Amino acid sequence: MNCEKCGIDAPVHHCDVDGFAYYLCVTCIEDWDAVAERPDTVAPAASGERPVLQ
Ligand SMILES: [Zn+2]
């Protein structure tokens, strides 16, 4: 299935973004700050501590 954000053909996960349902690839889930619900396969980001994005 294609990611609804970047369009890549990859395994996607159902996520909640600002109240809307999206199917996103893991990369977009990790990069998109608005994703409210993250699947268990993605490590939850600790509040107040963000990874450095390049
Ligand atoms: Zn994507």
mmCIF file of the protein (N, C-alpha, C, O) and its ligand, coordinates in Angstrom:
data_MODEL
# 
_entry.id   MODEL 
# 
loop_
_entity.id 
_entity.type 
_entity.pdbx_number_of_molecules 
1 polymer     1 
2 non-polymer 1 
# 
_entity_poly.entity_id                      1 
_entity_poly.type                           'polypeptide(L)' 
_entity_poly.nstd_linkage                   no 
_entity_poly.nstd_monomer                   no 
_entity_poly.pdbx_seq_one_letter_code       MNCEKCGIDAPVHHCDVDGFAYYLCVTCIEDWDAVAERPDTVAPAASGERPVLQ 
_entity_poly.pdbx_seq_one_letter_code_can   MNCEKCGIDAPVHHCDVDGFAYYLCVTCIEDWDAVAERPDTVAPAASGERPVLQ 
_entity_poly.pdbx_strand_id                 A 
# 
loop_
_entity_poly_seq.entity_id 
_entity_poly_seq.num 
_entity_poly_seq.mon_id 
_entity_poly_seq.hetero 
1 1  MET n 
1 2  ASN n 
1 3  CYS n 
1 4  GLU n 
1 5  LYS n 
1 6  CYS n 
1 7  GLY n 
1 8  ILE n 
1 9  ASP n 
1 10 ALA n 
1 11 PRO n 
1 12 VAL n 
1 13 HIS n 
1 14 HIS n 
1 15 CYS n 
1 16 ASP n 
1 17 VAL n 
1 18 ASP n 
1 19 GLY n 
1 20 PHE n 
1 21 ALA n 
1 22 TYR n 
1 23 TYR n 
1 24 LEU n 
1 25 CYS n 
1 26 VAL n 
1 27 THR n 
1 28 CYS n 
1 29 ILE n 
1 30 GLU n 
1 31 ASP n 
1 32 TRP n 
1 33 ASP n 
1 34 ALA n 
1 35 VAL n 
1 36 ALA n 
1 37 GLU n 
1 38 ARG n 
1 39 PRO n 
1 40 ASP n 
1 41 THR n 
1 42 VAL n 
1 43 ALA n 
1 44 PRO n 
1 45 ALA n 
1 46 ALA n 
1 47 SER n 
1 48 GLY n 
1 49 GLU n 
1 50 ARG n 
1 51 PRO n 
1 52 VAL n 
1 53 LEU n 
1 54 GLN n 
# 
loop_
_struct_asym.id 
_struct_asym.entity_id 
A 1 
B 2 
# 
loop_
_chem_comp.id 
_chem_comp.type 
_chem_comp.mon_nstd_flag 
ALA 'L-peptide linking' y 
ARG 'L-peptide linking' y 
ASN 'L-peptide linking' y 
ASP 'L-peptide linking' y 
CYS 'L-peptide linking' y 
GLN 'L-peptide linking' y 
GLU 'L-peptide linking' y 
GLY 'peptide linking'   y 
HIS 'L-peptide linking' y 
ILE 'L-peptide linking' y 
LEU 'L-peptide linking' y 
LYS 'L-peptide linking' y 
MET 'L-peptide linking' y 
PHE 'L-peptide linking' y 
PRO 'L-peptide linking' y 
SER 'L-peptide linking' y 
THR 'L-peptide linking' y 
TRP 'L-peptide linking' y 
TYR 'L-peptide linking' y 
VAL 'L-peptide linking' y 
ZN  non-polymer         . 
# 
_pdbx_entity_nonpoly.entity_id   2 
_pdbx_entity_nonpoly.name        ? 
_pdbx_entity_nonpoly.comp_id     ZN 
# 
_pdbx_nonpoly_scheme.asym_id         B 
_pdbx_nonpoly_scheme.entity_id       2 
_pdbx_nonpoly_scheme.mon_id          ZN 
_pdbx_nonpoly_scheme.ndb_seq_num     1 
_pdbx_nonpoly_scheme.pdb_seq_num     101 
_pdbx_nonpoly_scheme.auth_seq_num    101 
_pdbx_nonpoly_scheme.pdb_mon_id      ZN 
_pdbx_nonpoly_scheme.auth_mon_id     ZN 
_pdbx_nonpoly_scheme.pdb_strand_id   A 
_pdbx_nonpoly_scheme.pdb_ins_code    . 
# 
loop_
_atom_site.group_PDB 
_atom_site.id 
_atom_site.type_symbol 
_atom_site.label_atom_id 
_atom_site.label_alt_id 
_atom_site.label_comp_id 
_atom_site.label_asym_id 
_atom_site.label_entity_id 
_atom_site.label_seq_id 
_atom_site.pdbx_PDB_ins_code 
_atom_site.Cartn_x 
_atom_site.Cartn_y 
_atom_site.Cartn_z 
_atom_site.occupancy 
_atom_site.B_iso_or_equiv 
_atom_site.pdbx_formal_charge 
_atom_site.auth_seq_id 
_atom_site.auth_comp_id 
_atom_site.auth_asym_id 
_atom_site.auth_atom_id 
_atom_site.pdbx_PDB_model_num 
ATOM   1   N  N  . MET A 1 1  ? 0.846  -1.188 0.000  1.00 0.00 ? 1   MET A N  1 
ATOM   2   C  CA . MET A 1 1  ? 0.000  0.000  0.000  1.00 0.00 ? 1   MET A CA 1 
ATOM   3   C  C  . MET A 1 1  ? 0.886  1.244  0.000  1.00 0.00 ? 1   MET A C  1 
ATOM   4   O  O  . MET A 1 1  ? 1.986  1.244  0.553  1.00 0.00 ? 1   MET A O  1 
ATOM   5   N  N  . ASN A 1 2  ? 0.374  2.315  -0.641 1.00 0.00 ? 2   ASN A N  1 
ATOM   6   C  CA . ASN A 1 2  ? 1.180  3.516  -0.732 1.00 0.00 ? 2   ASN A CA 1 
ATOM   7   C  C  . ASN A 1 2  ? 0.958  4.442  0.458  1.00 0.00 ? 2   ASN A C  1 
ATOM   8   O  O  . ASN A 1 2  ? -0.163 4.614  0.935  1.00 0.00 ? 2   ASN A O  1 
ATOM   9   N  N  . CYS A 1 3  ? 2.033  5.021  0.912  1.00 0.00 ? 3   CYS A N  1 
ATOM   10  C  CA . CYS A 1 3  ? 1.971  6.007  1.990  1.00 0.00 ? 3   CYS A CA 1 
ATOM   11  C  C  . CYS A 1 3  ? 1.167  7.214  1.508  1.00 0.00 ? 3   CYS A C  1 
ATOM   12  O  O  . CYS A 1 3  ? 1.342  7.677  0.381  1.00 0.00 ? 3   CYS A O  1 
ATOM   13  N  N  . GLU A 1 4  ? 0.296  7.710  2.364  1.00 0.00 ? 4   GLU A N  1 
ATOM   14  C  CA . GLU A 1 4  ? -0.558 8.836  1.951  1.00 0.00 ? 4   GLU A CA 1 
ATOM   15  C  C  . GLU A 1 4  ? 0.156  10.179 2.061  1.00 0.00 ? 4   GLU A C  1 
ATOM   16  O  O  . GLU A 1 4  ? -0.393 11.200 1.648  1.00 0.00 ? 4   GLU A O  1 
ATOM   17  N  N  . LYS A 1 5  ? 1.352  10.196 2.603  1.00 0.00 ? 5   LYS A N  1 
ATOM   18  C  CA . LYS A 1 5  ? 2.087  11.458 2.709  1.00 0.00 ? 5   LYS A CA 1 
ATOM   19  C  C  . LYS A 1 5  ? 3.124  11.590 1.597  1.00 0.00 ? 5   LYS A C  1 
ATOM   20  O  O  . LYS A 1 5  ? 3.135  12.578 0.863  1.00 0.00 ? 5   LYS A O  1 
ATOM   21  N  N  . CYS A 1 6  ? 3.993  10.590 1.478  1.00 0.00 ? 6   CYS A N  1 
ATOM   22  C  CA . CYS A 1 6  ? 5.078  10.697 0.499  1.00 0.00 ? 6   CYS A CA 1 
ATOM   23  C  C  . CYS A 1 6  ? 4.796  9.850  -0.747 1.00 0.00 ? 6   CYS A C  1 
ATOM   24  O  O  . CYS A 1 6  ? 5.462  10.012 -1.770 1.00 0.00 ? 6   CYS A O  1 
ATOM   25  N  N  . GLY A 1 7  ? 3.813  8.950  -0.664 1.00 0.00 ? 7   GLY A N  1 
ATOM   26  C  CA . GLY A 1 7  ? 3.408  8.197  -1.840 1.00 0.00 ? 7   GLY A CA 1 
ATOM   27  C  C  . GLY A 1 7  ? 4.251  6.973  -2.133 1.00 0.00 ? 7   GLY A C  1 
ATOM   28  O  O  . GLY A 1 7  ? 4.029  6.295  -3.136 1.00 0.00 ? 7   GLY A O  1 
ATOM   29  N  N  . ILE A 1 8  ? 5.217  6.678  -1.273 1.00 0.00 ? 8   ILE A N  1 
ATOM   30  C  CA . ILE A 1 8  ? 6.086  5.532  -1.516 1.00 0.00 ? 8   ILE A CA 1 
ATOM   31  C  C  . ILE A 1 8  ? 5.289  4.237  -1.330 1.00 0.00 ? 8   ILE A C  1 
ATOM   32  O  O  . ILE A 1 8  ? 4.399  4.154  -0.484 1.00 0.00 ? 8   ILE A O  1 
ATOM   33  N  N  . ASP A 1 9  ? 5.627  3.237  -2.135 1.00 0.00 ? 9   ASP A N  1 
ATOM   34  C  CA . ASP A 1 9  ? 4.986  1.935  -2.010 1.00 0.00 ? 9   ASP A CA 1 
ATOM   35  C  C  . ASP A 1 9  ? 5.746  1.131  -0.965 1.00 0.00 ? 9   ASP A C  1 
ATOM   36  O  O  . ASP A 1 9  ? 6.792  0.549  -1.252 1.00 0.00 ? 9   ASP A O  1 
ATOM   37  N  N  . ALA A 1 10 ? 5.205  1.105  0.255  1.00 0.00 ? 10  ALA A N  1 
ATOM   38  C  CA . ALA A 1 10 ? 5.892  0.460  1.374  1.00 0.00 ? 10  ALA A CA 1 
ATOM   39  C  C  . ALA A 1 10 ? 4.852  0.028  2.390  1.00 0.00 ? 10  ALA A C  1 
ATOM   40  O  O  . ALA A 1 10 ? 3.705  0.471  2.332  1.00 0.00 ? 10  ALA A O  1 
ATOM   41  N  N  . PRO A 1 11 ? 5.243  -0.836 3.326  1.00 0.00 ? 11  PRO A N  1 
ATOM   42  C  CA . PRO A 1 11 ? 4.310  -1.183 4.410  1.00 0.00 ? 11  PRO A CA 1 
ATOM   43  C  C  . PRO A 1 11 ? 3.913  0.077  5.163  1.00 0.00 ? 11  PRO A C  1 
ATOM   44  O  O  . PRO A 1 11 ? 4.767  0.878  5.542  1.00 0.00 ? 11  PRO A O  1 
ATOM   45  N  N  . VAL A 1 12 ? 2.611  0.250  5.377  1.00 0.00 ? 12  VAL A N  1 
ATOM   46  C  CA . VAL A 1 12 ? 2.141  1.460  6.042  1.00 0.00 ? 12  VAL A CA 1 
ATOM   47  C  C  . VAL A 1 12 ? 1.406  1.098  7.330  1.00 0.00 ? 12  VAL A C  1 
ATOM   48  O  O  . VAL A 1 12 ? 0.960  -0.033 7.526  1.00 0.00 ? 12  VAL A O  1 
ATOM   49  N  N  . HIS A 1 13 ? 1.298  2.095  8.193  1.00 0.00 ? 13  HIS A N  1 
ATOM   50  C  CA . HIS A 1 13 ? 0.611  1.915  9.466  1.00 0.00 ? 13  HIS A CA 1 
ATOM   51  C  C  . HIS A 1 13 ? -0.491 2.951  9.580  1.00 0.00 ? 13  HIS A C  1 
ATOM   52  O  O  . HIS A 1 13 ? -0.342 4.092  9.143  1.00 0.00 ? 13  HIS A O  1 
ATOM   53  N  N  . HIS A 1 14 ? -1.605 2.534  10.179 1.00 0.00 ? 14  HIS A N  1 
ATOM   54  C  CA . HIS A 1 14 ? -2.708 3.472  10.388 1.00 0.00 ? 14  HIS A CA 1 
ATOM   55  C  C  . HIS A 1 14 ? -2.356 4.414  11.527 1.00 0.00 ? 14  HIS A C  1 
ATOM   56  O  O  . HIS A 1 14 ? -2.024 3.975  12.628 1.00 0.00 ? 14  HIS A O  1 
ATOM   57  N  N  . CYS A 1 15 ? -2.431 5.720  11.255 1.00 0.00 ? 15  CYS A N  1 
ATOM   58  C  CA . CYS A 1 15 ? -2.071 6.705  12.260 1.00 0.00 ? 15  CYS A CA 1 
ATOM   59  C  C  . CYS A 1 15 ? -3.138 7.781  12.341 1.00 0.00 ? 15  CYS A C  1 
ATOM   60  O  O  . CYS A 1 15 ? -3.870 8.020  11.381 1.00 0.00 ? 15  CYS A O  1 
ATOM   61  N  N  . ASP A 1 16 ? -3.217 8.420  13.486 1.00 0.00 ? 16  ASP A N  1 
ATOM   62  C  CA . ASP A 1 16 ? -4.140 9.528  13.673 1.00 0.00 ? 16  ASP A CA 1 
ATOM   63  C  C  . ASP A 1 16 ? -3.352 10.835 13.616 1.00 0.00 ? 16  ASP A C  1 
ATOM   64  O  O  . ASP A 1 16 ? -2.429 11.049 14.403 1.00 0.00 ? 16  ASP A O  1 
ATOM   65  N  N  . VAL A 1 17 ? -3.729 11.710 12.671 1.00 0.00 ? 17  VAL A N  1 
ATOM   66  C  CA . VAL A 1 17 ? -3.043 12.992 12.526 1.00 0.00 ? 17  VAL A CA 1 
ATOM   67  C  C  . VAL A 1 17 ? -4.081 14.096 12.599 1.00 0.00 ? 17  VAL A C  1 
ATOM   68  O  O  . VAL A 1 17 ? -4.897 14.253 11.690 1.00 0.00 ? 17  VAL A O  1 
ATOM   69  N  N  . ASP A 1 18 ? -4.049 14.855 13.676 1.00 0.00 ? 18  ASP A N  1 
ATOM   70  C  CA . ASP A 1 18 ? -4.997 15.950 13.867 1.00 0.00 ? 18  ASP A CA 1 
ATOM   71  C  C  . ASP A 1 18 ? -6.435 15.481 13.700 1.00 0.00 ? 18  ASP A C  1 
ATOM   72  O  O  . ASP A 1 18 ? -7.264 16.217 13.163 1.00 0.00 ? 18  ASP A O  1 
ATOM   73  N  N  . GLY A 1 19 ? -6.745 14.274 14.149 1.00 0.00 ? 19  GLY A N  1 
ATOM   74  C  CA . GLY A 1 19 ? -8.096 13.763 14.095 1.00 0.00 ? 19  GLY A CA 1 
ATOM   75  C  C  . GLY A 1 19 ? -8.456 13.060 12.801 1.00 0.00 ? 19  GLY A C  1 
ATOM   76  O  O  . GLY A 1 19 ? -9.570 12.555 12.662 1.00 0.00 ? 19  GLY A O  1 
ATOM   77  N  N  . PHE A 1 20 ? -7.528 13.019 11.848 1.00 0.00 ? 20  PHE A N  1 
ATOM   78  C  CA . PHE A 1 20 ? -7.785 12.347 10.591 1.00 0.00 ? 20  PHE A CA 1 
ATOM   79  C  C  . PHE A 1 20 ? -6.967 11.061 10.509 1.00 0.00 ? 20  PHE A C  1 
ATOM   80  O  O  . PHE A 1 20 ? -5.861 10.975 11.041 1.00 0.00 ? 20  PHE A O  1 
ATOM   81  N  N  . ALA A 1 21 ? -7.531 10.073 9.836  1.00 0.00 ? 21  ALA A N  1 
ATOM   82  C  CA . ALA A 1 21 ? -6.842 8.801  9.695  1.00 0.00 ? 21  ALA A CA 1 
ATOM   83  C  C  . ALA A 1 21 ? -5.941 8.834  8.464  1.00 0.00 ? 21  ALA A C  1 
ATOM   84  O  O  . ALA A 1 21 ? -6.368 9.203  7.370  1.00 0.00 ? 21  ALA A O  1 
ATOM   85  N  N  . TYR A 1 22 ? -4.712 8.447  8.665  1.00 0.00 ? 22  TYR A N  1 
ATOM   86  C  CA . TYR A 1 22 ? -3.765 8.366  7.557  1.00 0.00 ? 22  TYR A CA 1 
ATOM   87  C  C  . TYR A 1 22 ? -3.086 7.006  7.589  1.00 0.00 ? 22  TYR A C  1 
ATOM   88  O  O  . TYR A 1 22 ? -2.935 6.387  8.642  1.00 0.00 ? 22  TYR A O  1 
ATOM   89  N  N  . TYR A 1 23 ? -2.680 6.558  6.408  1.00 0.00 ? 23  TYR A N  1 
ATOM   90  C  CA . TYR A 1 23 ? -1.824 5.383  6.331  1.00 0.00 ? 23  TYR A CA 1 
ATOM   91  C  C  . TYR A 1 23 ? -0.445 5.870  5.917  1.00 0.00 ? 23  TYR A C  1 
ATOM   92  O  O  . TYR A 1 23 ? -0.253 6.356  4.803  1.00 0.00 ? 23  TYR A O  1 
ATOM   93  N  N  . LEU A 1 24 ? 0.510  5.734  6.827  1.00 0.00 ? 24  LEU A N  1 
ATOM   94  C  CA . LEU A 1 24 ? 1.837  6.310  6.616  1.00 0.00 ? 24  LEU A CA 1 
ATOM   95  C  C  . LEU A 1 24 ? 2.919  5.258  6.715  1.00 0.00 ? 24  LEU A C  1 
ATOM   96  O  O  . LEU A 1 24 ? 2.787  4.272  7.440  1.00 0.00 ? 24  LEU A O  1 
ATOM   97  N  N  . CYS A 1 25 ? 3.997  5.482  5.971  1.00 0.00 ? 25  CYS A N  1 
ATOM   98  C  CA . CYS A 1 25 ? 5.162  4.623  6.110  1.00 0.00 ? 25  CYS A CA 1 
ATOM   99  C  C  . CYS A 1 25 ? 5.907  5.007  7.395  1.00 0.00 ? 25  CYS A C  1 
ATOM   100 O  O  . CYS A 1 25 ? 5.670  6.067  7.974  1.00 0.00 ? 25  CYS A O  1 
ATOM   101 N  N  . VAL A 1 26 ? 6.796  4.133  7.816  1.00 0.00 ? 26  VAL A N  1 
ATOM   102 C  CA . VAL A 1 26 ? 7.483  4.359  9.092  1.00 0.00 ? 26  VAL A CA 1 
ATOM   103 C  C  . VAL A 1 26 ? 8.279  5.654  9.065  1.00 0.00 ? 26  VAL A C  1 
ATOM   104 O  O  . VAL A 1 26 ? 8.347  6.364  10.069 1.00 0.00 ? 26  VAL A O  1 
ATOM   105 N  N  . THR A 1 27 ? 8.875  5.963  7.931  1.00 0.00 ? 27  THR A N  1 
ATOM   106 C  CA . THR A 1 27 ? 9.682  7.180  7.825  1.00 0.00 ? 27  THR A CA 1 
ATOM   107 C  C  . THR A 1 27 ? 8.831  8.422  8.077  1.00 0.00 ? 27  THR A C  1 
ATOM   108 O  O  . THR A 1 27 ? 9.244  9.325  8.804  1.00 0.00 ? 27  THR A O  1 
ATOM   109 N  N  . CYS A 1 28 ? 7.645  8.465  7.476  1.00 0.00 ? 28  CYS A N  1 
ATOM   110 C  CA . CYS A 1 28 ? 6.789  9.627  7.658  1.00 0.00 ? 28  CYS A CA 1 
ATOM   111 C  C  . CYS A 1 28 ? 6.264  9.698  9.093  1.00 0.00 ? 28  CYS A C  1 
ATOM   112 O  O  . CYS A 1 28 ? 6.133  10.785 9.655  1.00 0.00 ? 28  CYS A O  1 
ATOM   113 N  N  . ILE A 1 29 ? 5.966  8.550  9.679  1.00 0.00 ? 29  ILE A N  1 
ATOM   114 C  CA . ILE A 1 29 ? 5.491  8.540  11.065 1.00 0.00 ? 29  ILE A CA 1 
ATOM   115 C  C  . ILE A 1 29 ? 6.549  9.157  11.976 1.00 0.00 ? 29  ILE A C  1 
ATOM   116 O  O  . ILE A 1 29 ? 6.231  9.923  12.885 1.00 0.00 ? 29  ILE A O  1 
ATOM   117 N  N  . GLU A 1 30 ? 7.789  8.817  11.723 1.00 0.00 ? 30  GLU A N  1 
ATOM   118 C  CA . GLU A 1 30 ? 8.862  9.330  12.579 1.00 0.00 ? 30  GLU A CA 1 
ATOM   119 C  C  . GLU A 1 30 ? 9.130  10.810 12.316 1.00 0.00 ? 30  GLU A C  1 
ATOM   120 O  O  . GLU A 1 30 ? 9.504  11.548 13.227 1.00 0.00 ? 30  GLU A O  1 
ATOM   121 N  N  . ASP A 1 31 ? 8.941  11.236 11.082 1.00 0.00 ? 31  ASP A N  1 
ATOM   122 C  CA . ASP A 1 31 ? 9.297  12.610 10.726 1.00 0.00 ? 31  ASP A CA 1 
ATOM   123 C  C  . ASP A 1 31 ? 8.170  13.600 10.939 1.00 0.00 ? 31  ASP A C  1 
ATOM   124 O  O  . ASP A 1 31 ? 8.418  14.794 11.108 1.00 0.00 ? 31  ASP A O  1 
ATOM   125 N  N  . TRP A 1 32 ? 6.914  13.112 10.934 1.00 0.00 ? 32  TRP A N  1 
ATOM   126 C  CA . TRP A 1 32 ? 5.773  14.015 10.986 1.00 0.00 ? 32  TRP A CA 1 
ATOM   127 C  C  . TRP A 1 32 ? 5.378  14.240 12.447 1.00 0.00 ? 32  TRP A C  1 
ATOM   128 O  O  . TRP A 1 32 ? 4.872  13.337 13.113 1.00 0.00 ? 32  TRP A O  1 
ATOM   129 N  N  . ASP A 1 33 ? 5.619  15.450 12.924 1.00 0.00 ? 33  ASP A N  1 
ATOM   130 C  CA . ASP A 1 33 ? 5.355  15.761 14.329 1.00 0.00 ? 33  ASP A CA 1 
ATOM   131 C  C  . ASP A 1 33 ? 3.879  15.676 14.679 1.00 0.00 ? 33  ASP A C  1 
ATOM   132 O  O  . ASP A 1 33 ? 3.539  15.470 15.844 1.00 0.00 ? 33  ASP A O  1 
ATOM   133 N  N  . ALA A 1 34 ? 2.988  15.831 13.697 1.00 0.00 ? 34  ALA A N  1 
ATOM   134 C  CA . ALA A 1 34 ? 1.551  15.877 13.965 1.00 0.00 ? 34  ALA A CA 1 
ATOM   135 C  C  . ALA A 1 34 ? 0.947  14.502 14.205 1.00 0.00 ? 34  ALA A C  1 
ATOM   136 O  O  . ALA A 1 34 ? -0.209 14.402 14.616 1.00 0.00 ? 34  ALA A O  1 
ATOM   137 N  N  . VAL A 1 35 ? 1.704  13.448 13.958 1.00 0.00 ? 35  VAL A N  1 
ATOM   138 C  CA . VAL A 1 35 ? 1.182  12.104 14.172 1.00 0.00 ? 35  VAL A CA 1 
ATOM   139 C  C  . VAL A 1 35 ? 0.935  11.889 15.660 1.00 0.00 ? 35  VAL A C  1 
ATOM   140 O  O  . VAL A 1 35 ? 1.860  11.947 16.472 1.00 0.00 ? 35  VAL A O  1 
ATOM   141 N  N  . ALA A 1 36 ? -0.323 11.642 16.004 1.00 0.00 ? 36  ALA A N  1 
ATOM   142 C  CA . ALA A 1 36 ? -0.690 11.523 17.414 1.00 0.00 ? 36  ALA A CA 1 
ATOM   143 C  C  . ALA A 1 36 ? -0.532 10.098 17.917 1.00 0.00 ? 36  ALA A C  1 
ATOM   144 O  O  . ALA A 1 36 ? -0.103 9.875  19.049 1.00 0.00 ? 36  ALA A O  1 
ATOM   145 N  N  . GLU A 1 37 ? -0.882 9.130  17.069 1.00 0.00 ? 37  GLU A N  1 
ATOM   146 C  CA . GLU A 1 37 ? -0.805 7.741  17.482 1.00 0.00 ? 37  GLU A CA 1 
ATOM   147 C  C  . GLU A 1 37 ? 0.264  7.035  16.670 1.00 0.00 ? 37  GLU A C  1 
ATOM   148 O  O  . GLU A 1 37 ? 0.205  7.004  15.440 1.00 0.00 ? 37  GLU A O  1 
ATOM   149 N  N  . ARG A 1 38 ? 1.220  6.482  17.348 1.00 0.00 ? 38  ARG A N  1 
ATOM   150 C  CA . ARG A 1 38 ? 2.307  5.807  16.665 1.00 0.00 ? 38  ARG A CA 1 
ATOM   151 C  C  . ARG A 1 38 ? 2.223  4.309  16.957 1.00 0.00 ? 38  ARG A C  1 
ATOM   152 O  O  . ARG A 1 38 ? 1.965  3.910  18.092 1.00 0.00 ? 38  ARG A O  1 
ATOM   153 N  N  . PRO A 1 39 ? 2.435  3.496  15.950 1.00 0.00 ? 39  PRO A N  1 
ATOM   154 C  CA . PRO A 1 39 ? 2.382  2.039  16.163 1.00 0.00 ? 39  PRO A CA 1 
ATOM   155 C  C  . PRO A 1 39 ? 3.496  1.586  17.090 1.00 0.00 ? 39  PRO A C  1 
ATOM   156 O  O  . PRO A 1 39 ? 4.484  2.289  17.301 1.00 0.00 ? 39  PRO A O  1 
ATOM   157 N  N  . ASP A 1 40 ? 3.311  0.404  17.630 1.00 0.00 ? 40  ASP A N  1 
ATOM   158 C  CA . ASP A 1 40 ? 4.261  -0.108 18.607 1.00 0.00 ? 40  ASP A CA 1 
ATOM   159 C  C  . ASP A 1 40 ? 5.644  -0.325 18.009 1.00 0.00 ? 40  ASP A C  1 
ATOM   160 O  O  . ASP A 1 40 ? 6.638  -0.401 18.731 1.00 0.00 ? 40  ASP A O  1 
ATOM   161 N  N  . THR A 1 41 ? 5.700  -0.423 16.689 1.00 0.00 ? 41  THR A N  1 
ATOM   162 C  CA . THR A 1 41 ? 6.988  -0.668 16.051 1.00 0.00 ? 41  THR A CA 1 
ATOM   163 C  C  . THR A 1 41 ? 7.861  0.574  16.063 1.00 0.00 ? 41  THR A C  1 
ATOM   164 O  O  . THR A 1 41 ? 9.065  0.497  15.817 1.00 0.00 ? 41  THR A O  1 
ATOM   165 N  N  . VAL A 1 42 ? 7.253  1.723  16.351 1.00 0.00 ? 42  VAL A N  1 
ATOM   166 C  CA . VAL A 1 42 ? 8.017  2.967  16.399 1.00 0.00 ? 42  VAL A CA 1 
ATOM   167 C  C  . VAL A 1 42 ? 8.201  3.367  17.860 1.00 0.00 ? 42  VAL A C  1 
ATOM   168 O  O  . VAL A 1 42 ? 7.233  3.448  18.616 1.00 0.00 ? 42  VAL A O  1 
ATOM   169 N  N  . ALA A 1 43 ? 9.410  3.607  18.237 1.00 0.00 ? 43  ALA A N  1 
ATOM   170 C  CA . ALA A 1 43 ? 9.688  3.985  19.621 1.00 0.00 ? 43  ALA A CA 1 
ATOM   171 C  C  . ALA A 1 43 ? 9.062  5.344  19.918 1.00 0.00 ? 43  ALA A C  1 
ATOM   172 O  O  . ALA A 1 43 ? 9.271  6.298  19.170 1.00 0.00 ? 43  ALA A O  1 
ATOM   173 N  N  . PRO A 1 44 ? 8.314  5.436  20.979 1.00 0.00 ? 44  PRO A N  1 
ATOM   174 C  CA . PRO A 1 44 ? 7.699  6.719  21.326 1.00 0.00 ? 44  PRO A CA 1 
ATOM   175 C  C  . PRO A 1 44 ? 8.748  7.733  21.734 1.00 0.00 ? 44  PRO A C  1 
ATOM   176 O  O  . PRO A 1 44 ? 9.703  7.420  22.445 1.00 0.00 ? 44  PRO A O  1 
ATOM   177 N  N  . ALA A 1 45 ? 8.550  8.951  21.269 1.00 0.00 ? 45  ALA A N  1 
ATOM   178 C  CA . ALA A 1 45 ? 9.493  10.005 21.617 1.00 0.00 ? 45  ALA A CA 1 
ATOM   179 C  C  . ALA A 1 45 ? 9.174  10.530 23.010 1.00 0.00 ? 45  ALA A C  1 
ATOM   180 O  O  . ALA A 1 45 ? 8.026  10.856 23.312 1.00 0.00 ? 45  ALA A O  1 
ATOM   181 N  N  . ALA A 1 46 ? 10.172 10.608 23.834 1.00 0.00 ? 46  ALA A N  1 
ATOM   182 C  CA . ALA A 1 46 ? 9.965  11.131 25.176 1.00 0.00 ? 46  ALA A CA 1 
ATOM   183 C  C  . ALA A 1 46 ? 9.607  12.609 25.098 1.00 0.00 ? 46  ALA A C  1 
ATOM   184 O  O  . ALA A 1 46 ? 10.215 13.368 24.343 1.00 0.00 ? 46  ALA A O  1 
ATOM   185 N  N  . SER A 1 47 ? 8.633  13.000 25.870 1.00 0.00 ? 47  SER A N  1 
ATOM   186 C  CA . SER A 1 47 ? 8.205  14.397 25.833 1.00 0.00 ? 47  SER A CA 1 
ATOM   187 C  C  . SER A 1 47 ? 9.342  15.305 26.297 1.00 0.00 ? 47  SER A C  1 
ATOM   188 O  O  . SER A 1 47 ? 10.011 15.034 27.294 1.00 0.00 ? 47  SER A O  1 
ATOM   189 N  N  . GLY A 1 48 ? 9.539  16.366 25.564 1.00 0.00 ? 48  GLY A N  1 
ATOM   190 C  CA . GLY A 1 48 ? 10.590 17.297 25.910 1.00 0.00 ? 48  GLY A CA 1 
ATOM   191 C  C  . GLY A 1 48 ? 11.967 16.874 25.426 1.00 0.00 ? 48  GLY A C  1 
ATOM   192 O  O  . GLY A 1 48 ? 12.958 17.576 25.627 1.00 0.00 ? 48  GLY A O  1 
ATOM   193 N  N  . GLU A 1 49 ? 12.011 15.723 24.792 1.00 0.00 ? 49  GLU A N  1 
ATOM   194 C  CA . GLU A 1 49 ? 13.300 15.258 24.261 1.00 0.00 ? 49  GLU A CA 1 
ATOM   195 C  C  . GLU A 1 49 ? 13.083 14.761 22.847 1.00 0.00 ? 49  GLU A C  1 
ATOM   196 O  O  . GLU A 1 49 ? 12.397 13.761 22.631 1.00 0.00 ? 49  GLU A O  1 
ATOM   197 N  N  . ARG A 1 50 ? 13.666 15.457 21.883 1.00 0.00 ? 50  ARG A N  1 
ATOM   198 C  CA . ARG A 1 50 ? 13.450 15.100 20.499 1.00 0.00 ? 50  ARG A CA 1 
ATOM   199 C  C  . ARG A 1 50 ? 14.767 14.670 19.850 1.00 0.00 ? 50  ARG A C  1 
ATOM   200 O  O  . ARG A 1 50 ? 15.829 15.213 20.154 1.00 0.00 ? 50  ARG A O  1 
ATOM   201 N  N  . PRO A 1 51 ? 14.678 13.694 18.959 1.00 0.00 ? 51  PRO A N  1 
ATOM   202 C  CA . PRO A 1 51 ? 15.892 13.328 18.209 1.00 0.00 ? 51  PRO A CA 1 
ATOM   203 C  C  . PRO A 1 51 ? 16.283 14.462 17.271 1.00 0.00 ? 51  PRO A C  1 
ATOM   204 O  O  . PRO A 1 51 ? 15.431 15.223 16.812 1.00 0.00 ? 51  PRO A O  1 
ATOM   205 N  N  . VAL A 1 52 ? 17.532 14.564 16.999 1.00 0.00 ? 52  VAL A N  1 
ATOM   206 C  CA . VAL A 1 52 ? 18.020 15.620 16.113 1.00 0.00 ? 52  VAL A CA 1 
ATOM   207 C  C  . VAL A 1 52 ? 17.755 15.204 14.671 1.00 0.00 ? 52  VAL A C  1 
ATOM   208 O  O  . VAL A 1 52 ? 18.257 14.184 14.198 1.00 0.00 ? 52  VAL A O  1 
ATOM   209 N  N  . LEU A 1 53 ? 16.953 16.019 13.982 1.00 0.00 ? 53  LEU A N  1 
ATOM   210 C  CA . LEU A 1 53 ? 16.662 15.734 12.583 1.00 0.00 ? 53  LEU A CA 1 
ATOM   211 C  C  . LEU A 1 53 ? 17.649 16.480 11.706 1.00 0.00 ? 53  LEU A C  1 
ATOM   212 O  O  . LEU A 1 53 ? 17.939 17.657 11.925 1.00 0.00 ? 53  LEU A O  1 
ATOM   213 N  N  . GLN A 1 54 ? 18.153 15.781 10.720 1.00 0.00 ? 54  GLN A N  1 
ATOM   214 C  CA . GLN A 1 54 ? 19.138 16.421 9.852  1.00 0.00 ? 54  GLN A CA 1 
ATOM   215 C  C  . GLN A 1 54 ? 18.482 17.013 8.629  1.00 0.00 ? 54  GLN A C  1 
ATOM   216 O  O  . GLN A 1 54 ? 19.162 17.593 7.783  1.00 0.00 ? 54  GLN A O  1 
HETATM 217 ZN ZN . ZN  B 2 .  ? 5.716  8.125  3.728  1.00 0.00 2 101 ZN  A ZN 1 
# 
